[in-house]
Amino acid sequence: MDSGVISRFPELFGGAGDLLIPRSLGGEQYWDARGRWVGTCLAEFGICYNTGVLARLGVLRPPTQWVDLTSDRLFNAIALADPTKSGSVAKAFELMIQQQMNQRLDELTVSEGQQLPEQREKQAVAEGWERGLRLLIRLAANSRYFSNGAERVPMDVAYGEAAAGMCIDFYGRFESEAVAESDGRTRLKYTSVLGGTSVGADSIALLRGAPHPQIAKAFIDFVLKLEGQKLWDFRTETPGGPERYAPRRLPIRKEFYREPLHAYMADPEADPYHDAQEFEYHEAWTAPLFSAIRFLVRVMCIDSRGELVSARKAIGSAPADSPAWQKLLDVSRVRYEIAVQQIRDTLRSADRLKEVQLAEELTTYFRNQYREAERMARGEK
Amino acid sequence: MKLIPGSKASNEAPSRRWGILQRVVRSLRRGFGVSRITLVLYLSVLAFFGIFFVLPIALAVRGAFLDQTGALTFDYIREVFRNPIYLEGFTNALKLAAGSTLLAFLIAGPLAWISERYEFPAKRTLSAFLLLPMMLPPFVGAIGFLQIFGQEGAVNALLRTIGWLGQNQVIDWVGDWREWGIIALNALHLYPILYLNLVAALANVDPALLEAAENLGCTGMRRTWRIVVPLVMPGIFAGGSIVLVWAFTELGVPLMFDYSRVTSVQIFSGLSDIDSNPFTYALVAVTLFSVALIYIAFRALVGKPPPVMPGRGGHAGQLFVLSGLRGLLCSSFFLAICFVALLPQFGVLLVSFSRDWYRTVFPQSFTFQHYVLALGNHLTVPSIQNSLVYASLSTIVDVVLGVTIAYLVTRTKIVGRSLLDTLAMLPLAVPGLILAFGYLAMTRRSSLLSFLDPAQNPLVLLVLAYAVRRIPYVVRSAAAGFEQASVTLEEAAQSVGASPFRALKRVTLPLIMASLFSGSILAFAFAMLEVSDSLILAQKQADYPIAKAIYQLSNILGEGRYLAAALGVWAMVFLGLTIAAASRAIGAKLGALFRS
């Protein structure tokens, strides 16, 4: 319900001014016009990596883009989390696909100026979808596992079980600090994927029927005021900062990204408002397929991971246009229109038997495909 | 009170029903040939098992055979066997179980043989240490195991230090041998069960038979194979089937190893949509039937009683005293097994005191900080309190039920008492995973027992789950006490005017107290670190018992793993002391508690 927060913070949610928090940025909503919820901090996705392990594997340049995680040298060294167990992980996979759609749209815009914008967008979405799925397959082919919890990724990377992994910003930054030496040097680094992630807001709201609405409103106000916002990412032992740990969450108020407050931030290099402009999230493209993406990652990457990894090992450093690679990355069976129709409809059906049968059919399909790719790779050698 | 038409009839109805009930009780008493109080106790115990043991399992199985409209279907079960993922999970579970059992045999067999045949230095102490791993849940040890065998863990660091690995080389122990890691942890946890059973079975082998075989020229391995092995088959069956089923349904270790392609983890993952996903029920049903099949197959394969099994006939087994180097070798062998078995726990101990442990054989620096932090953590202290409450209450339930069952079985002639005895031992055979799932099914929304929903408060279900799972220990120890305490003492008390209850309370109970105490303390200790029930039934942070808190902490960034290790060490010390006390009290009979 409306907590009245919009009218209590006109400098943040009203009129103009340099403190104004945009209603939406990069396609993500930051607050509700009716005051039912407002964002309090921002989060984006990125890559955490272990500098020592990368050096051991001969990776000279740290990964900065999702595609960097598909390098030959990172085979069996990528930590991934299971998107069927975590909504935020599923969102990260969705963003990877959207990045490919955005890139395809840019390419089409440059090369085919005569096409109608709607047609261009439709084509970009369909082709970007396939590119995105191929990226997911290549990523999964380098994976060590799909963990049950998203937290395991930065933990395992920090302790050298994996070289790099996909994680949300504050997981990576928090764990990086946790394993840092006394002089601040750390083996675990985190970088946000510019252009490969949206910047979303984590929000606060007053629930209808709350037993103590006045206290709830006071708490909402506290979280949005400077004193509350400082707790998100001020270093410990700074004025108004947290006592024991910095949660490493990026405050939503803009003044934290310029002086004088910026100097106290635990993550002075972070600038979510800048990062958000590098990516445009189009809800209509993939949001209706959110469950379908989870489902597809399961059947293409998790349930058939054994065959996929085995095929990837056999392919090794073969050129990208080799028949084995082409076979491995064939996603024609799960094209965009099939995902929108058959897969989405099946997942929406109340009959779980149909869902399980479709999963079985697709898993078997991809397993066979990966086995075939492996056979082709071995035949080529 | 306002009288309404027909109220007389409605008043009469209860009294008529009461009359019928009394007649039923009377005829039952006549039929069973027992007193009213005995009959009431008997029926109460049966009702308890019916509601909290049979019903949940039946509901869990039932869900696998009903479609959305409530009609009978075999589609879900068929799909489990058609679906490659479920099938793989199932075969992996079997492989892990078989591997764990085999490895446990390889560890326990030689130990039991040496223990039964030879006397060597520090034998008693080392034998006691051998039992320790059984008391510590293996998933706690997994924290230490992963630290030791991680790519940048202690073993690779050691190999680098001694020059067997280059500075940029690693062996991916966990990644390349994930299944073996699970098997090793299971086996190192479960071998004491086999050891205890084998020692007991070997102790029962009549030396006269061995001498007879030797006289006829059958010696060495041939004698072991032809004479000893057939005679200890019941022991092998007893221990082997428990280990096999335990490993088959183990949940904590595969979870810690991120090994999701196994039935137990697939069931665990399916709990989030238990209301809409019938396949979790189907997996539970298949698991339960498999467990039953395992028992039947084991009995058929190795459980046949030996053709001749006379008592020892007064012959004492010859114990060879080993001194000097040979004695030292035996002690070293026992010590080595103890060391390897407790290695994961040593790892946990070191993690709990380390600031950071990365690329070095031992932690770079030590701190006591994690124990201090654990005292103020929102998960650790409440979890210890919760576990103490759950385990204490479940032990009370166990003692009340256990004494009642043991009394009915040993002191009365009630018809069906052997059935009761079997029923009381059955929880040993039913995995905690299945029972906990059954409890969830039993308390689903709109069900009669939905008020027990563990999402609201798991106290009742956790206490009952712990109690049901551990009741065999209390029943066995109480029954042993009843059998040892002569019934004539009770009869004497009754002949001078004491009621049966008073005679039991004043004469028999004090006599069996020592035996009952050891069984109860064992039940309490196991309840303190029960894994499957805790992971499934405790759903809110405030309700977490120790096992679930350790699992949650191990997945928390930053200091989580250290706090998990600190809590694990606390639990291990607590459990170790409890078990040492129980083992001292119960002595050599500990093995009897693990025989089916």
Interface residues (C-beta under 8 A of the other chain):
Chain A: G52 V53 A55 R56 N76 D82 K85 R144 Y145 F146 S147 N148 G149 E151 R152 P154 M155 Y159 G160 E161 Y171 F174 E175 E177 A178 V179 R187 Y245 D303 A350 D351 R352 L353 V356 Q357 A359 E360 T363 T364 R367
Chain B: Q68 D75 Y76 E79 R82 N83 P84 I85 L146 Q147 G150 Q151 E152 G153 N168 V170 D172 V174 G175 L255 D258 S260 S269 S276 N277 P278 F279 D356 Y358 R359 N555 I556 L557 G558 E559 G560 R561
